Structures are given as C-alpha cells and as structure tokens.
Amino acid sequence: MKTALLAFAVAALCLTVGQAADKPEKSKTWQFDNLQKIGGHAVTVLGKPRLIDTPSGKAITFDGVDDGLFFDVHPLAGLSKFTVEVIFRPDADGPKEQRFFHMQEAKTENRVMFETRVTDDGRWYLDTFIKSGEGNYTQLAEKHKHPCDRWYHAALVVDGREMRHYVNGKLELTTKIDYTPQQPGRTSLGVRQNKVFWFKGGIRTARFTPRALSPKQFLKAK
C-alpha cells in the first residue's frame, strides 16, 4: 500500500512539474497611458512629454528635443530568446536619426535598440541594433520605407540563432547572431540613454515576450 501511494505521489509530482515546464512564460506589457508608473515601474521623466488620446487608447508624445522616459529595469535581462514589440507613430518633422527605444545592460555597452531614420520626403525606415559581447548587429532597412504620421507596429525577434525585425507583421531583415543573455540594466524611450538622438512622435504600447513569436502572435497597430 505504501509503495503504491509513493508511486502515485511521484507520478503526480512529475505531472505537475511537466505541466509547469510546458506552460510558456507570460508576456509583459507596458501601456504608455500615464507619466508616473508604466508596466509596474516608476518613470523618470525628461522634458515635458504629453499624454494624448488615440482611437486605440492613450499614448505619450515626445517633442524630438528634450522629452524622454527612463526606467531602472532591463526587461530582457536573463533572456536568451525574446520578442520586443512597440506600437509607435514617427512624425514627419522629426530628427533624421532617432534612437527611440533603448535597453542596456548596466556597466557594459551590451544593448538592444529600436531606431528610426526619417527621409526628406516624409517617410521613415526602421533600424534595429544589438550589441552582444564582441558582436555588433545592425539591421538598417533603408529599402523598406513607410509614410510618417501613422501608427505602426515594430517587432524585434531573437531566437538564439538570428535576429529578425518586422513592421506591421512583415519581415524586413534578418541577421545571424551570437547572442548572450544580458544582465539587469536600464531602459529609455524617446531618446538614447546618453541623451542624444531624440524622438519626435508617439508611443502607445510595448510588449516583452520571453520567446520568439511568429507574426500571427504579434500585437496589432490599430
């Protein structure tokens, strides 16, 4: 009897552990609907970014001069695979080069970044960048230009072997990568962390998922 009960208990424990292992880790979403606490994290505000209403909820706009948000957290720390998504609106009259979403490991140059390039004819294209150890990986999508002054979804996916970036669910560039999980650090939006390359436009949502998502699993821009 005791042997049977022990066997049952072991089987139940294995089933529970197996179910926990199979259950995917949850995504973490930051809604930019206030200037005090976003995604459960306190915000340090630079300049005077403004809250606005959009058809899909509130967002924060940045003036391209001195508006930015800083967080004492690196949402990708410890992850070997991840998907970062951001819903944003680049303005046509913004600076030509903008580092608008910057996550960096403390005390090193290792980082993950979203950037934009704005052209003279009022279009923009995405630039994603990862520094991991000795590797510098840049995806400058100058062949994939989009009209400014609209809301877009951008995603950066790292699956352990390569990085890919998408705009509105469409793959633009992919690069082989040797990626090492980053340690805790900081995040900034609206500007690079050394306070250069300011962003003009709006940011509504960011989401961080600890696995590589497919485009069908992405958030929608509208």
ChimeraX attribute file (.defattr): number of C-alpha atoms within 10 A of each C-alpha:
attribute: neighborCount
match mode: 1-to-1
recipient: residues
	/A:1	6
	/A:2	7
	/A:3	8
	/A:4	9
	/A:5	10
	/A:6	11
	/A:7	12
	/A:8	12
	/A:9	12
	/A:10	12
	/A:11	12
	/A:12	12
	/A:13	12
	/A:14	12
	/A:15	12
	/A:16	12
	/A:17	12
	/A:18	11
	/A:19	11
	/A:20	11
	/A:21	10
	/A:22	9
	/A:23	9
	/A:24	11
	/A:25	11
	/A:26	10
	/A:27	13
	/A:28	15
	/A:29	17
	/A:30	16
	/A:31	20
	/A:32	22
	/A:33	19
	/A:34	14
	/A:35	16
	/A:36	12
	/A:37	15
	/A:38	15
	/A:39	13
	/A:40	11
	/A:41	13
	/A:42	15
	/A:43	18
	/A:44	14
	/A:45	15
	/A:46	15
	/A:47	12
	/A:48	15
	/A:49	19
	/A:50	15
	/A:51	18
	/A:52	15
	/A:53	11
	/A:54	13
	/A:55	6
	/A:56	9
	/A:57	13
	/A:58	18
	/A:59	21
	/A:60	24
	/A:61	25
	/A:62	28
	/A:63	20
	/A:64	21
	/A:65	18
	/A:66	18
	/A:67	21
	/A:68	28
	/A:69	24
	/A:70	21
	/A:71	19
	/A:72	15
	/A:73	18
	/A:74	21
	/A:75	22
	/A:76	25
	/A:77	17
	/A:78	13
	/A:79	18
	/A:80	17
	/A:81	21
	/A:82	21
	/A:83	24
	/A:84	27
	/A:85	24
	/A:86	24
	/A:87	23
	/A:88	23
	/A:89	20
	/A:90	30
	/A:91	24
	/A:92	20
	/A:93	16
	/A:94	23
	/A:95	19
	/A:96	15
	/A:97	17
	/A:98	24
	/A:99	23
	/A:100	28
	/A:101	24
	/A:102	21
	/A:103	27
	/A:104	26
	/A:105	21
	/A:106	16
	/A:107	9
	/A:108	13
	/A:109	13
	/A:110	21
	/A:111	23
	/A:112	22
	/A:113	22
	/A:114	25
	/A:115	22
	/A:116	23
	/A:117	20
	/A:118	23
	/A:119	20
	/A:120	9
	/A:121	9
	/A:122	16
	/A:123	18
	/A:124	25
	/A:125	20
	/A:126	24
	/A:127	20
	/A:128	24
	/A:129	18
	/A:130	22
	/A:131	21
	/A:132	20
	/A:133	14
	/A:134	10
	/A:135	13
	/A:136	13
	/A:137	19
	/A:138	16
	/A:139	19
	/A:140	18
	/A:141	18
	/A:142	14
	/A:143	10
	/A:144	13
	/A:145	15
	/A:146	18
	/A:147	16
	/A:148	21
	/A:149	17
	/A:150	14
	/A:151	21
	/A:152	20
	/A:153	21
	/A:154	25
	/A:155	26
	/A:156	25
	/A:157	22
	/A:158	25
	/A:159	17
	/A:160	18
	/A:161	12
	/A:162	15
	/A:163	26
	/A:164	20
	/A:165	26
	/A:166	21
	/A:167	21
	/A:168	17
	/A:169	19
	/A:170	12
	/A:171	14
	/A:172	16
	/A:173	19
	/A:174	16
	/A:175	14
	/A:176	12
	/A:177	19
	/A:178	16
	/A:179	22
	/A:180	16
	/A:181	16
	/A:182	24
	/A:183	19
	/A:184	18
	/A:185	20
	/A:186	19
	/A:187	24
	/A:188	26
	/A:189	22
	/A:190	33
	/A:191	28
	/A:192	24
	/A:193	20
	/A:194	7
	/A:195	15
	/A:196	15
	/A:197	21
	/A:198	24
	/A:199	30
	/A:200	24
	/A:201	23
	/A:202	27
	/A:203	26
	/A:204	25
	/A:205	21
	/A:206	21
	/A:207	19
	/A:208	19
	/A:209	21
	/A:210	22
	/A:211	20
	/A:212	19
	/A:213	18
	/A:214	10
	/A:215	16
	/A:216	8
	/A:217	9
	/A:218	18
	/A:219	18
	/A:220	16
	/A:221	19
	/A:222	12
